[in-house]
Amino acid sequence: METENIKTKNVHQGANVRKLRQLVGMKQTTFGEMLGMNQQSVSRLEQKRVLEEDTLFKVANILHVAPDIIRNLEENPTSIVIENNTFQTGSSNVGVVENQRDNIVNHPVDQLMALNKEQASLYERMLTIEKEKNALLEKLLKEK
């Protein structure tokens, strides 16, 4: 039952692990050492559609995310809402991207949230343009 739900939602848990691992800037070898496996095992893990629960919890703990994020993250990562994350400001430098020119530190979750806001803003602008276009077309139809 759970597997069917995952397939209809277009969720690939291994790919989600890979995305989150890359987002925090961690290599497969480093990630594997933290999990107690080699790089090849990490590669196989990232190819699995569904992960075992115990592995899922270990991975989530290492990546500092809730297991539900890995379990439910769909193809478009900017469309998710991340809740109950375990990131704390200053807790770790893992996954923190530093802009050398401006000395700005960007956290990966902040980057995701910024992308999500940008996407929502684009959709709102597109909707406004469509409404204006429809109003103009209605006006033209009434004139005829």
Residue pairs with C-beta under 8 A, 6 or more apart in sequence:
3 50
6 13
6 49
6 50
6 71
7 49
9 72
9 74
10 74
10 75
11 49
11 71
11 72
11 73
11 74
12 49
13 48
13 49
13 50
13 51
13 56
13 70
13 71
14 45
14 46
14 47
14 48
14 49
14 51
15 46
16 69
16 70
16 73
17 45
17 46
17 51
17 59
17 63
17 70
18 46
19 73
19 77
20 63
20 65
20 69
20 70
21 28
21 31
21 46
21 63
23 95
23 108
23 111
23 112
24 63
24 64
24 94
24 95
24 108
25 94
25 95
25 97
26 63
26 94
26 95
28 39
28 42
28 43
28 46
29 38
29 39
29 42
31 42
31 62
32 38
32 39
32 41
32 42
34 62
35 41
35 42
35 45
35 55
35 58
35 59
35 62
37 45
45 51
45 55
45 59
51 59
51 70
56 67
56 70
56 71
57 67
59 70
60 66
60 67
60 69
60 70
63 70
64 85
64 86
64 87
64 92
64 94
64 95
65 82
65 85
65 86
66 82
66 83
66 84
66 85
66 86
69 80
69 82
69 85
72 80
73 80
74 80
77 112
78 112
78 115
78 116
78 119
79 116
79 119
80 112
80 116
81 116
82 109
82 112
82 113
85 109
87 107
87 109
89 107
95 107
95 108
96 105
96 106
96 107
96 108
97 105
97 106
97 107
97 108
97 111
98 104
98 105
98 106
99 105
99 106
